[in-house]
C-alpha cells in the first residue's frame, strides 16, 4: 500500500503526497 509506504518514509513531511498516492491507489480498497 502506498499509504503505508509513504507514512513510513514521513507522513508529516509528505502529507499531501500521501493523500495523492492514497487517491491514486484504489488497490488498497481492493476495487
N, C-alpha and C positions, 0 to 999 in steps of 0.2 A: 504493500500500500504506500502510495506516495505521501499520504498524510503522515503516517508513522515515520517514514524515512526523513522527511523534511523536519518533523518535530524533533527527531533525534539529533539532526545537524544543528538546529537552532530555531525553534518555533518563534521565540521572541524577536529574533533578528530577521526572520523571513515569514512573518505572519501573513502578509499579503500574498507572497509566493505560495505558501502552504495552502491558502484558500483557493488560489488559482488552480493548483495541482489537484486539489480535492474535487473541484468542479469538473476538471478535465479527466478525472479518474472515476468514472461510473462503475468500474470493475470492483471497487471497494464494496459497493452495494450489491454486486452480483447481477447487475442488469445486463 
